[in-house]
Amino acid sequence: ATKAGLAQMLKGGVIMDVMNVEQAKIAEEAGAVAVMALERIPANIRRDGGVARMSDPAMIKEIIEAVSIPVMAKCRIGHSVEAQILQAVGVDYIDESEVLTMADDKHHIGKHAFKVPFVCGCKNLGEALRRISEGAAMIRTKGEAGTGDVVEAVKHQRTVMADIRKAASMSDDELYAFAKDIQAPYHLLKETARLKRLPVVSFAAGGVATPADAALMMQLGCDGVFVGSGIFLSGDPAKRARAIVQAVTHYNNPDMLAQISENLGEAMVGISVKDEVKTGRQTSYADRGH
Ligand code: PLP
């Protein structure tokens, strides 16, 4: 399959952050379509501060050996050698992630050069199409990782969808000008307008903590959901993981969602983006760079 074709197989699924083999097995058991292997989940990266880098390849290999579902791992933005190492380790996907510290403040990785598919974050359509133009096989919202606050993911998804609807209503002449405005390659914008969706699989990420959050992102047009800190910082990870998987399947059925949402124990406490990021007590990962 092509790299974009591989990513299509994740559609309708949940991808969970895991920090060890035990969590990876819980995620697989709960029905995750893939796991993201990382030493520290975003909430802990926030807590710890310092430079956040690619995880130890030994830890990633243990997880690859322990589960049968695809394993993703994160490299720093622009760090093509971390990406080369992750590809050599045998990960199934690489997330070029703003959750880690940026390694290059001007350039993202040239992703066409790799055999392994990449997923990248975006806040709007222009950013999504720039990443696809660099070779990303899958897109996700940036959201605000590690907060348990879904507000930024909602904003990014609504922004992308509104831009797509705008593009879909435009004449060719208008599309050339719009491509210039949003700094997107014309051919990818044209293709997006024709499809009325991104030309690659598009997931929600950043702040999803409950089944309702996951279903909300699906109703807003996402193809699936990444859940980071929300599962393994909650009271009952196995139960919450299963509930979020079910919520993504039944995202349009409020009766099912009501059942799914019962008795999940404590959700992650969370950090309000509005209170903490905007007062400078927390860094906005989504706003790193411009
Ligand atoms: N993501 C992060 C974390 C960034 O810092 C930047 C810009 O430097 C971007 C995305 C946006 O890059 P571009 O303007 O090429 O889309």
py3Dmol code that shows the C-alpha trace and the ligand (Angstrom):
import py3Dmol

protein = """\
ATOM      1  CA  ALA A   1       0.000   0.000   0.000  1.00  0.00           C
ATOM      2  CA  THR A   2       1.045   3.624  -0.445  1.00  0.00           C
ATOM      3  CA  LYS A   3       1.850   5.605   2.685  1.00  0.00           C
ATOM      4  CA  ALA A   4      -1.489   7.453   2.470  1.00  0.00           C
ATOM      5  CA  GLY A   5      -3.228   4.108   1.866  1.00  0.00           C
ATOM      6  CA  LEU A   6      -1.729   2.673   5.051  1.00  0.00           C
ATOM      7  CA  ALA A   7      -3.100   5.588   7.033  1.00  0.00           C
ATOM      8  CA  GLN A   8      -6.582   4.941   5.562  1.00  0.00           C
ATOM      9  CA  MET A   9      -6.665   1.716   7.564  1.00  0.00           C
ATOM     10  CA  LEU A  10      -6.704   3.700  10.807  1.00  0.00           C
ATOM     11  CA  LYS A  11      -9.999   5.426   9.916  1.00  0.00           C
ATOM     12  CA  GLY A  12     -12.694   5.237  12.571  1.00  0.00           C
ATOM     13  CA  GLY A  13     -10.150   4.287  15.209  1.00  0.00           C
ATOM     14  CA  VAL A  14      -8.482   5.553  18.354  1.00  0.00           C
ATOM     15  CA  ILE A  15      -4.705   5.917  18.728  1.00  0.00           C
ATOM     16  CA  MET A  16      -3.507   5.912  22.322  1.00  0.00           C
ATOM     17  CA  ASP A  17      -0.349   7.256  23.961  1.00  0.00           C
ATOM     18  CA  VAL A  18       1.404   4.556  25.984  1.00  0.00           C
ATOM     19  CA  MET A  19       4.527   4.748  28.125  1.00  0.00           C
ATOM     20  CA  ASN A  20       5.315   1.065  28.607  1.00  0.00           C
ATOM     21  CA  VAL A  21       4.444  -2.478  27.496  1.00  0.00           C
ATOM     22  CA  GLU A  22       1.722  -2.882  30.113  1.00  0.00           C
ATOM     23  CA  GLN A  23      -0.117   0.225  28.895  1.00  0.00           C
ATOM     24  CA  ALA A  24       0.373  -0.814  25.256  1.00  0.00           C
ATOM     25  CA  LYS A  25      -1.358  -4.124  26.031  1.00  0.00           C
ATOM     26  CA  ILE A  26      -4.221  -2.353  27.804  1.00  0.00           C
ATOM     27  CA  ALA A  27      -4.629  -0.096  24.745  1.00  0.00           C
ATOM     28  CA  GLU A  28      -4.602  -3.042  22.324  1.00  0.00           C
ATOM     29  CA  GLU A  29      -7.055  -4.973  24.487  1.00  0.00           C
ATOM     30  CA  ALA A  30      -9.355  -1.919  24.562  1.00  0.00           C
ATOM     31  CA  GLY A  31      -9.484  -1.830  20.757  1.00  0.00           C
ATOM     32  CA  ALA A  32      -6.982   0.905  19.880  1.00  0.00           C
ATOM     33  CA  VAL A  33      -6.058   0.846  16.153  1.00  0.00           C
ATOM     34  CA  ALA A  34      -2.505   1.916  17.005  1.00  0.00           C
ATOM     35  CA  VAL A  35      -0.405   3.053  19.941  1.00  0.00           C
ATOM     36  CA  MET A  36       1.965   5.993  20.251  1.00  0.00           C
ATOM     37  CA  ALA A  37       5.053   4.862  22.177  1.00  0.00           C
ATOM     38  CA  LEU A  38       6.573   7.623  24.252  1.00  0.00           C
ATOM     39  CA  GLU A  39       8.517   7.924  27.491  1.00  0.00           C
ATOM     40  CA  ARG A  40       6.442  10.775  28.830  1.00  0.00           C
ATOM     41  CA  ILE A  41       2.875  11.599  27.919  1.00  0.00           C
ATOM     42  CA  PRO A  42       2.295  15.262  27.081  1.00  0.00           C
ATOM     43  CA  ALA A  43       0.901  16.148  30.520  1.00  0.00           C
ATOM     44  CA  ASN A  44       4.158  14.943  32.073  1.00  0.00           C
ATOM     45  CA  ILE A  45       6.275  16.728  29.461  1.00  0.00           C
ATOM     46  CA  ARG A  46       4.444  19.885  30.533  1.00  0.00           C
ATOM     47  CA  ARG A  47       5.094  19.144  34.203  1.00  0.00           C
ATOM     48  CA  ASP A  48       8.782  18.304  33.730  1.00  0.00           C
ATOM     49  CA  GLY A  49       9.816  21.064  31.316  1.00  0.00           C
ATOM     50  CA  GLY A  50      13.289  20.926  29.724  1.00  0.00           C
ATOM     51  CA  VAL A  51      14.032  19.697  26.203  1.00  0.00           C
ATOM     52  CA  ALA A  52      11.668  16.939  25.068  1.00  0.00           C
ATOM     53  CA  ARG A  53      13.221  14.530  22.547  1.00  0.00           C
ATOM     54  CA  MET A  54      12.524  11.272  20.723  1.00  0.00           C
ATOM     55  CA  SER A  55      12.035   8.316  23.119  1.00  0.00           C
ATOM     56  CA  ASP A  56      14.661   5.620  23.779  1.00  0.00           C
ATOM     57  CA  PRO A  57      14.625   3.176  20.819  1.00  0.00           C
ATOM     58  CA  ALA A  58      14.860   0.253  23.290  1.00  0.00           C
ATOM     59  CA  MET A  59      11.565   1.296  24.875  1.00  0.00           C
ATOM     60  CA  ILE A  60       9.933   1.649  21.455  1.00  0.00           C
ATOM     61  CA  LYS A  61      11.217  -1.793  20.348  1.00  0.00           C
ATOM     62  CA  GLU A  62       9.771  -3.439  23.480  1.00  0.00           C
ATOM     63  CA  ILE A  63       6.364  -2.038  22.615  1.00  0.00           C
ATOM     64  CA  ILE A  64       6.661  -3.099  18.956  1.00  0.00           C
ATOM     65  CA  GLU A  65       7.356  -6.639  20.158  1.00  0.00           C
ATOM     66  CA  ALA A  66       4.533  -6.635  22.711  1.00  0.00           C
ATOM     67  CA  VAL A  67       1.578  -5.667  20.491  1.00  0.00           C
ATOM     68  CA  SER A  68       0.245  -6.644  17.067  1.00  0.00           C
ATOM     69  CA  ILE A  69      -1.281  -3.251  16.203  1.00  0.00           C
ATOM     70  CA  PRO A  70       0.788  -0.504  14.505  1.00  0.00           C
ATOM     71  CA  VAL A  71       3.199   1.455  16.708  1.00  0.00           C
ATOM     72  CA  MET A  72       3.854   5.160  16.204  1.00  0.00           C
ATOM     73  CA  ALA A  73       6.588   7.269  17.752  1.00  0.00           C
ATOM     74  CA  LYS A  74       7.293  10.981  17.875  1.00  0.00           C
ATOM     75  CA  CYS A  75      10.251  12.908  16.550  1.00  0.00           C
ATOM     76  CA  ARG A  76      10.982  16.596  16.957  1.00  0.00           C
ATOM     77  CA  ILE A  77       9.840  18.996  14.231  1.00  0.00           C
ATOM     78  CA  GLY A  78      12.619  19.275  11.666  1.00  0.00           C
ATOM     79  CA  HIS A  79      14.743  16.527  13.272  1.00  0.00           C
ATOM     80  CA  SER A  80      15.289  14.310  10.250  1.00  0.00           C
ATOM     81  CA  VAL A  81      17.856  12.146  12.056  1.00  0.00           C
ATOM     82  CA  GLU A  82      15.433  11.261  14.854  1.00  0.00           C
ATOM     83  CA  ALA A  83      13.065  10.284  12.031  1.00  0.00           C
ATOM     84  CA  GLN A  84      15.762   8.174  10.327  1.00  0.00           C
ATOM     85  CA  ILE A  85      16.366   6.395  13.634  1.00  0.00           C
ATOM     86  CA  LEU A  86      12.660   5.744  14.222  1.00  0.00           C
ATOM     87  CA  GLN A  87      12.346   4.355  10.693  1.00  0.00           C
ATOM     88  CA  ALA A  88      15.381   2.105  11.342  1.00  0.00           C
ATOM     89  CA  VAL A  89      13.800   0.898  14.607  1.00  0.00           C
ATOM     90  CA  GLY A  90      10.795  -0.219  12.565  1.00  0.00           C
ATOM     91  CA  VAL A  91       7.972   2.026  13.782  1.00  0.00           C
ATOM     92  CA  ASP A  92       4.855   1.944  11.588  1.00  0.00           C
ATOM     93  CA  TYR A  93       4.284   5.723  11.612  1.00  0.00           C
ATOM     94  CA  ILE A  94       6.243   8.782  12.724  1.00  0.00           C
ATOM     95  CA  ASP A  95       4.519  11.758  14.339  1.00  0.00           C
ATOM     96  CA  GLU A  96       6.523  14.939  13.634  1.00  0.00           C
ATOM     97  CA  SER A  97       5.240  16.532  16.781  1.00  0.00           C
ATOM     98  CA  GLU A  98       5.014  19.974  18.342  1.00  0.00           C
ATOM     99  CA  VAL A  99       4.650  18.192  21.696  1.00  0.00           C
ATOM    100  CA  LEU A 100       8.425  17.673  21.603  1.00  0.00           C
ATOM    101  CA  THR A 101      10.811  20.618  21.533  1.00  0.00           C
ATOM    102  CA  MET A 102      11.354  21.963  18.001  1.00  0.00           C
ATOM    103  CA  ALA A 103      14.709  21.046  16.444  1.00  0.00           C
ATOM    104  CA  ASP A 104      14.406  23.403  13.456  1.00  0.00           C
ATOM    105  CA  ASP A 105      12.431  26.625  13.698  1.00  0.00           C
ATOM    106  CA  LYS A 106      12.068  27.082   9.933  1.00  0.00           C
ATOM    107  CA  HIS A 107      11.922  23.679   8.278  1.00  0.00           C
ATOM    108  CA  HIS A 108       9.818  20.617   8.759  1.00  0.00           C
ATOM    109  CA  ILE A 109      11.234  17.241   7.708  1.00  0.00           C
ATOM    110  CA  GLY A 110      11.178  16.416   3.977  1.00  0.00           C
ATOM    111  CA  LYS A 111       8.875  13.462   4.454  1.00  0.00           C
ATOM    112  CA  HIS A 112       8.782  12.169   0.854  1.00  0.00           C
ATOM    113  CA  ALA A 113      12.319  10.834   1.417  1.00  0.00           C
ATOM    114  CA  PHE A 114      11.048   8.269   3.963  1.00  0.00           C
ATOM    115  CA  LYS A 115       9.404   4.869   3.489  1.00  0.00           C
ATOM    116  CA  VAL A 116       7.497   5.199   6.768  1.00  0.00           C
ATOM    117  CA  PRO A 117       4.330   7.365   6.734  1.00  0.00           C
ATOM    118  CA  PHE A 118       4.265  10.578   8.786  1.00  0.00           C
ATOM    119  CA  VAL A 119       1.477  12.281  10.692  1.00  0.00           C
ATOM    120  CA  CYS A 120       1.706  16.049  11.348  1.00  0.00           C
ATOM    121  CA  GLY A 121      -0.355  18.542  13.307  1.00  0.00           C
ATOM    122  CA  CYS A 122      -2.205  21.576  11.961  1.00  0.00           C
ATOM    123  CA  LYS A 123      -4.281  24.500  13.161  1.00  0.00           C
ATOM    124  CA  ASN A 124      -5.783  25.437   9.795  1.00  0.00           C
ATOM    125  CA  LEU A 125      -6.055  24.301   6.176  1.00  0.00           C
ATOM    126  CA  GLY A 126      -2.936  26.096   4.929  1.00  0.00           C
ATOM    127  CA  GLU A 127      -0.779  24.390   7.539  1.00  0.00           C
ATOM    128  CA  ALA A 128      -2.357  20.988   6.773  1.00  0.00           C
ATOM    129  CA  LEU A 129      -1.668  21.351   3.044  1.00  0.00           C
ATOM    130  CA  ARG A 130       1.911  22.534   3.624  1.00  0.00           C
ATOM    131  CA  ARG A 131       2.548  19.395   5.676  1.00  0.00           C
ATOM    132  CA  ILE A 132       0.924  17.193   3.003  1.00  0.00           C
ATOM    133  CA  SER A 133       3.061  18.907   0.378  1.00  0.00           C
ATOM    134  CA  GLU A 134       6.150  17.950   2.426  1.00  0.00           C
ATOM    135  CA  GLY A 135       4.925  14.341   2.358  1.00  0.00           C
ATOM    136  CA  ALA A 136       2.685  13.865   5.417  1.00  0.00           C
ATOM    137  CA  ALA A 137       0.396  10.850   4.861  1.00  0.00           C
ATOM    138  CA  MET A 138      -1.933  11.788   7.696  1.00  0.00           C
ATOM    139  CA  ILE A 139      -2.958  15.006   9.451  1.00  0.00           C
ATOM    140  CA  ARG A 140      -4.173  15.677  12.985  1.00  0.00           C
ATOM    141  CA  THR A 141      -5.284  18.789  14.794  1.00  0.00           C
ATOM    142  CA  LYS A 142      -2.650  20.179  17.129  1.00  0.00           C
ATOM    143  CA  GLY A 143      -5.144  20.894  19.876  1.00  0.00           C
ATOM    144  CA  GLU A 144      -3.422  21.592  23.178  1.00  0.00           C
ATOM    145  CA  ALA A 145      -1.749  18.331  24.169  1.00  0.00           C
ATOM    146  CA  GLY A 146      -1.477  17.377  27.806  1.00  0.00           C
ATOM    147  CA  THR A 147      -4.212  19.683  29.038  1.00  0.00           C
ATOM    148  CA  GLY A 148      -7.336  17.505  28.907  1.00  0.00           C
ATOM    149  CA  ASP A 149      -9.012  20.610  27.485  1.00  0.00           C
ATOM    150  CA  VAL A 150     -10.583  19.976  24.068  1.00  0.00           C
ATOM    151  CA  VAL A 151     -11.168  23.643  23.198  1.00  0.00           C
ATOM    152  CA  GLU A 152      -8.122  24.079  20.921  1.00  0.00           C
ATOM    153  CA  ALA A 153      -8.734  20.832  19.021  1.00  0.00           C
ATOM    154  CA  VAL A 154     -12.304  22.007  18.375  1.00  0.00           C
ATOM    155  CA  LYS A 155     -11.021  25.350  17.146  1.00  0.00           C
ATOM    156  CA  HIS A 156      -8.480  23.766  14.806  1.00  0.00           C
ATOM    157  CA  GLN A 157     -10.944  21.264  13.361  1.00  0.00           C
ATOM    158  CA  ARG A 158     -13.629  23.921  12.840  1.00  0.00           C
ATOM    159  CA  THR A 159     -11.047  26.189  11.179  1.00  0.00           C
ATOM    160  CA  VAL A 160      -9.942  23.457   8.760  1.00  0.00           C
ATOM    161  CA  MET A 161     -13.548  22.523   7.895  1.00  0.00           C
ATOM    162  CA  ALA A 162     -14.617  26.150   7.406  1.00  0.00           C
ATOM    163  CA  ASP A 163     -11.644  26.731   5.066  1.00  0.00           C
ATOM    164  CA  ILE A 164     -12.553  23.579   3.102  1.00  0.00           C
ATOM    165  CA  ARG A 165     -16.183  24.707   2.707  1.00  0.00           C
ATOM    166  CA  LYS A 166     -14.947  28.095   1.526  1.00  0.00           C
ATOM    167  CA  ALA A 167     -12.583  26.489  -0.996  1.00  0.00           C
ATOM    168  CA  ALA A 168     -15.314  24.133  -2.239  1.00  0.00           C
ATOM    169  CA  SER A 169     -17.523  27.101  -3.138  1.00  0.00           C
ATOM    170  CA  MET A 170     -14.803  28.953  -5.081  1.00  0.00           C
ATOM    171  CA  SER A 171     -14.159  29.316  -8.800  1.00  0.00           C
ATOM    172  CA  ASP A 172     -10.684  28.430 -10.121  1.00  0.00           C
ATOM    173  CA  ASP A 173      -9.655  32.107 -10.209  1.00  0.00           C
ATOM    174  CA  GLU A 174     -10.657  32.491  -6.578  1.00  0.00           C
ATOM    175  CA  LEU A 175      -8.822  29.299  -5.616  1.00  0.00           C
ATOM    176  CA  TYR A 176      -5.502  30.700  -6.927  1.00  0.00           C
ATOM    177  CA  ALA A 177      -5.899  33.748  -4.677  1.00  0.00           C
ATOM    178  CA  PHE A 178      -7.041  31.651  -1.707  1.00  0.00           C
ATOM    179  CA  ALA A 179      -4.030  29.336  -2.125  1.00  0.00           C
ATOM    180  CA  LYS A 180      -1.794  32.403  -1.919  1.00  0.00           C
ATOM    181  CA  ASP A 181      -3.675  33.712   1.162  1.00  0.00           C
ATOM    182  CA  ILE A 182      -3.365  30.502   3.141  1.00  0.00           C
ATOM    183  CA  GLN A 183       0.125  29.694   1.774  1.00  0.00           C
ATOM    184  CA  ALA A 184      -0.961  26.348   0.398  1.00  0.00           C
ATOM    185  CA  PRO A 185       0.113  24.695  -2.867  1.00  0.00           C
ATOM    186  CA  TYR A 186      -2.602  25.341  -5.460  1.00  0.00           C
ATOM    187  CA  HIS A 187      -2.857  21.729  -6.664  1.00  0.00           C
ATOM    188  CA  LEU A 188      -3.501  20.434  -3.144  1.00  0.00           C
ATOM    189  CA  LEU A 189      -6.067  23.148  -2.435  1.00  0.00           C
ATOM    190  CA  LYS A 190      -7.825  22.351  -5.716  1.00  0.00           C
ATOM    191  CA  GLU A 191      -7.876  18.640  -4.835  1.00  0.00           C
ATOM    192  CA  THR A 192      -9.223  19.443  -1.348  1.00  0.00           C
ATOM    193  CA  ALA A 193     -11.981  21.610  -2.845  1.00  0.00           C
ATOM    194  CA  ARG A 194     -12.962  18.802  -5.230  1.00  0.00           C
ATOM    195  CA  LEU A 195     -13.014  16.162  -2.468  1.00  0.00           C
ATOM    196  CA  LYS A 196     -14.609  18.554   0.072  1.00  0.00           C
ATOM    197  CA  ARG A 197     -12.200  17.090   2.630  1.00  0.00           C
ATOM    198  CA  LEU A 198      -8.459  16.826   3.232  1.00  0.00           C
ATOM    199  CA  PRO A 199      -6.830  14.520   0.686  1.00  0.00           C
ATOM    200  CA  VAL A 200      -5.354  12.384   3.515  1.00  0.00           C
ATOM    201  CA  VAL A 201      -6.760  10.838   6.701  1.00  0.00           C
ATOM    202  CA  SER A 202      -7.427  13.505   9.297  1.00  0.00           C
ATOM    203  CA  PHE A 203      -7.584  12.827  13.051  1.00  0.00           C
ATOM    204  CA  ALA A 204      -8.367  14.849  16.168  1.00  0.00           C
ATOM    205  CA  ALA A 205      -5.652  15.302  18.769  1.00  0.00           C
ATOM    206  CA  GLY A 206      -4.787  17.447  21.728  1.00  0.00           C
ATOM    207  CA  GLY A 207      -6.965  17.581  24.828  1.00  0.00           C
ATOM    208  CA  VAL A 208      -9.418  14.713  24.217  1.00  0.00           C
ATOM    209  CA  ALA A 209     -10.192  13.231  27.669  1.00  0.00           C
ATOM    210  CA  THR A 210     -13.717  11.744  27.593  1.00  0.00           C
ATOM    211  CA  PRO A 211     -15.883   9.641  25.250  1.00  0.00           C
ATOM    212  CA  ALA A 212     -17.982  12.761  24.703  1.00  0.00           C
ATOM    213  CA  ASP A 213     -14.885  14.733  23.642  1.00  0.00           C
ATOM    214  CA  ALA A 214     -13.987  11.980  21.167  1.00  0.00           C
ATOM    215  CA  ALA A 215     -17.535  11.881  19.727  1.00  0.00           C
ATOM    216  CA  LEU A 216     -17.577  15.674  19.463  1.00  0.00           C
ATOM    217  CA  MET A 217     -14.435  15.609  17.310  1.00  0.00           C
ATOM    218  CA  MET A 218     -15.984  12.895  15.118  1.00  0.00           C
ATOM    219  CA  GLN A 219     -19.168  14.936  14.683  1.00  0.00           C
ATOM    220  CA  LEU A 220     -16.935  17.828  13.588  1.00  0.00           C
ATOM    221  CA  GLY A 221     -15.664  15.673  10.728  1.00  0.00           C
ATOM    222  CA  CYS A 222     -12.552  13.902  12.031  1.00  0.00           C
ATOM    223  CA  ASP A 223     -11.718  10.399  10.758  1.00  0.00           C
ATOM    224  CA  GLY A 224     -10.539   9.207  14.189  1.00  0.00           C
ATOM    225  CA  VAL A 225      -8.982  10.367  17.425  1.00  0.00           C
ATOM    226  CA  PHE A 226      -5.623  10.436  19.206  1.00  0.00           C
ATOM    227  CA  VAL A 227      -5.883  10.250  22.989  1.00  0.00           C
ATOM    228  CA  GLY A 228      -2.762  11.194  24.867  1.00  0.00           C
ATOM    229  CA  SER A 229      -2.751  11.994  28.542  1.00  0.00           C
ATOM    230  CA  GLY A 230      -6.496  11.432  28.920  1.00  0.00           C
ATOM    231  CA  ILE A 231      -6.418   7.662  29.375  1.00  0.00           C
ATOM    232  CA  PHE A 232      -3.465   6.759  31.559  1.00  0.00           C
ATOM    233  CA  LEU A 233      -3.906   9.781  33.841  1.00  0.00           C
ATOM    234  CA  SER A 234      -7.505   8.819  34.575  1.00  0.00           C
ATOM    235  CA  GLY A 235      -8.890   6.696  37.406  1.00  0.00           C
ATOM    236  CA  ASP A 236      -9.615   3.559  35.359  1.00  0.00           C
ATOM    237  CA  PRO A 237      -7.537   3.554  32.141  1.00  0.00           C
ATOM    238  CA  ALA A 238      -8.768   0.208  30.733  1.00  0.00           C
ATOM    239  CA  LYS A 239     -12.406   1.168  31.108  1.00  0.00           C
ATOM    240  CA  ARG A 240     -11.935   4.686  29.778  1.00  0.00           C
ATOM    241  CA  ALA A 241      -9.898   3.397  26.828  1.00  0.00           C
ATOM    242  CA  ARG A 242     -12.694   0.975  25.854  1.00  0.00           C
ATOM    243  CA  ALA A 243     -15.303   3.718  26.295  1.00  0.00           C
ATOM    244  CA  ILE A 244     -13.436   6.125  24.020  1.00  0.00           C
ATOM    245  CA  VAL A 245     -13.084   3.422  21.331  1.00  0.00           C
ATOM    246  CA  GLN A 246     -16.837   2.770  21.515  1.00  0.00           C
ATOM    247  CA  ALA A 247     -17.630   6.482  21.448  1.00  0.00           C
ATOM    248  CA  VAL A 248     -15.699   6.897  18.196  1.00  0.00           C
ATOM    249  CA  THR A 249     -17.728   4.047  16.661  1.00  0.00           C
ATOM    250  CA  HIS A 250     -21.100   5.299  17.947  1.00  0.00           C
ATOM    251  CA  TYR A 251     -20.355   9.016  17.766  1.00  0.00           C
ATOM    252  CA  ASN A 252     -23.769   9.861  16.339  1.00  0.00           C
ATOM    253  CA  ASN A 253     -25.833   7.865  18.839  1.00  0.00           C
ATOM    254  CA  PRO A 254     -26.519   9.862  22.037  1.00  0.00           C
ATOM    255  CA  ASP A 255     -28.254   6.913  23.754  1.00  0.00           C
ATOM    256  CA  MET A 256     -25.170   4.762  23.232  1.00  0.00           C
ATOM    257  CA  LEU A 257     -22.892   7.638  24.252  1.00  0.00           C
ATOM    258  CA  ALA A 258     -24.874   8.035  27.485  1.00  0.00           C
ATOM    259  CA  GLN A 259     -24.336   4.363  28.330  1.00  0.00           C
ATOM    260  CA  ILE A 260     -20.690   4.473  27.304  1.00  0.00           C
ATOM    261  CA  SER A 261     -20.068   7.509  29.522  1.00  0.00           C
ATOM    262  CA  GLU A 262     -21.408   5.891  32.724  1.00  0.00           C
ATOM    263  CA  ASN A 263     -19.177   5.020  35.689  1.00  0.00           C
ATOM    264  CA  LEU A 264     -15.802   5.711  34.125  1.00  0.00           C
ATOM    265  CA  GLY A 265     -14.265   6.951  37.359  1.00  0.00           C
ATOM    266  CA  GLU A 266     -12.197  10.095  37.502  1.00  0.00           C
ATOM    267  CA  ALA A 267     -11.212  11.828  34.254  1.00  0.00           C
ATOM    268  CA  MET A 268      -7.762  13.392  34.142  1.00  0.00           C
ATOM    269  CA  VAL A 269      -7.814  16.572  36.167  1.00  0.00           C
ATOM    270  CA  GLY A 270      -6.727  18.697  33.253  1.00  0.00           C
ATOM    271  CA  ILE A 271      -5.411  22.178  32.794  1.00  0.00           C
ATOM    272  CA  SER A 272      -7.660  24.865  31.370  1.00  0.00           C
ATOM    273  CA  VAL A 273      -5.974  26.246  28.277  1.00  0.00           C
ATOM    274  CA  LYS A 274      -7.686  29.560  28.812  1.00  0.00           C
ATOM    275  CA  ASP A 275      -6.544  29.955  32.418  1.00  0.00           C
ATOM    276  CA  GLU A 276      -3.084  28.451  32.308  1.00  0.00           C
ATOM    277  CA  VAL A 277      -1.728  29.047  28.830  1.00  0.00           C
ATOM    278  CA  LYS A 278      -3.059  32.538  28.421  1.00  0.00           C
ATOM    279  CA  THR A 279      -1.656  33.685  31.764  1.00  0.00           C
ATOM    280  CA  GLY A 280       1.760  32.290  30.845  1.00  0.00           C
ATOM    281  CA  ARG A 281       1.811  29.546  33.497  1.00  0.00           C
ATOM    282  CA  GLN A 282       1.799  26.953  30.709  1.00  0.00           C
ATOM    283  CA  THR A 283       3.339  26.863  27.233  1.00  0.00           C
ATOM    284  CA  SER A 284       1.033  26.605  24.247  1.00  0.00           C
ATOM    285  CA  TYR A 285       2.441  23.807  22.106  1.00  0.00           C
ATOM    286  CA  ALA A 286       0.081  24.704  19.272  1.00  0.00           C
ATOM    287  CA  ASP A 287       1.496  28.202  19.156  1.00  0.00           C
ATOM    288  CA  ARG A 288       5.150  27.144  19.027  1.00  0.00           C
ATOM    289  CA  GLY A 289       6.660  29.054  16.115  1.00  0.00           C
ATOM    290  CA  HIS A 290       4.392  30.628  13.529  1.00  0.00           C
TER     291      HIS A 290
END
"""
ligand_1 = """\
16
PLP
N 4.130 23.751 13.818
C 5.015 24.297 14.622
C 5.213 23.711 15.968
C 5.725 25.430 14.219
O 6.585 25.998 15.032
C 5.507 25.962 12.954
C 6.268 27.079 12.457
O 7.407 27.310 12.677
C 4.549 25.379 12.184
C 3.898 24.261 12.620
C 4.101 25.949 10.937
O 4.953 25.751 9.923
P 4.426 26.218 8.500
O 4.271 27.694 8.579
O 5.481 25.761 7.573
O 3.141 25.549 8.286
"""
view = py3Dmol.view(width=600, height=400)
view.addModel(protein, "pdb")
view.setStyle({"model": 0}, {"cartoon": {"style": "trace"}})
view.addModel(ligand_1, "xyz")
view.setStyle({"model": 1}, {"stick": {}})
view.zoomTo()
view.show()
